[in-house]
């Protein structure tokens, strides 16, 4: 097998479509010219003027994730130490577009995948402080995600499939051994905590060399915080990872699982980014960091 492309869009989100949706449903914004910003696996982002962004699902599976953002981010944001994109307007289906959508603030900064933080130790403390504030016990009706925040053993089959896609381009034997050793360790046995669920350098903003915001909470869920801590291997050099662990208070078992989650996500990024060089680069960097930390 070979790496695959990201999932295809099920709806064609064009600037003209966004212009008509905004004009009909939010007439006070109708004079603002939309501009395409980006699209990920699940959503298309279109700027509405300089300070707002329309966020529209491009696949049916993303609709529930958008609704989770609309419901939960307004409750979580007040206690978080960094800005997050709390929806300020809620859009409805229309003009052939079948799903709800959101308008969120356009937060200051560039993605860390393109503009990394200037001071890694400072970034480590900022990120640890943010995650410590987020990672509090979640209520019983918090969203559940079958692939994030779960015991590592639940990812074994998908991990093996993704690794197989990469073939001889990676050391499959070593990677499998590392994953199996971590998956055999004790799982998270405490109350599930709130998780971002998809925390990587393309979902972190920097401004003036500092981490300035965290975006894209579509995978918001509850579970094992190790999933989010995997970002350390995606963004920070080795010495700053230690700074992060100290600032967050990560114990040995949590840290072992976090490194294994970094491995899981690196392999997933590499296996499904044939048409996305930025995500592929994050995957390569993360895999190298995890393997280097094993030696």
Number of C-alpha atoms within 10 A of each C-alpha: 11 14 20 17 13 16 13 11 17 12 15 13 19 13 15 11 16 24 19 15 21 23 15 14 16 13 12 10 15 17 12 16 15 22 18 16 11 11 16 15 14 22 23 21 21 24 23 24 15 13 11 21 25 26 25 25 28 24 18 14 11 18 19 16 21 25 16 18 22 23 13 16 17 14 11 15 15 11 10 14 17 18 17 23 22 22 21 13 15 16 17 13 12 16 10 10 18 13 19 17 23 21 23 22 19 17 19 14 17 20 22 21 20 12 19 21 24 14 13 22 18 17 23 27 19 19 24 23 17 19 21 16 16 20 18 15 15 17 12 10 7 17 20 15 15 11 15 25 26 20 23 27 15 14 17 16 10 14 21 16 14 24 27 18 19 20 14 9 9 13 12 15 9 10 19 15 11 17 22 14 12 19 20 12 15 13 17 18 9 9 14 21 18 25 28 24 24 21 22 27 23 20 17 25 25 23 18 12 18 19 26 23 22 23 21 21 23 20 22 24 26 27 26 27 28 28 28 22 29 27 23 27 26 26 25 23 14 16 11 20 21 16 19 25 19 14 16 20 13 19 10 10 14 21 17 18 28 25 27 24 28 26 27 26 24 28 27 22 25 25 25 21 19 15 12 15 11 15 22 21 17 22 26 16 15 28 24 15 22 23 15 10 11 8 5
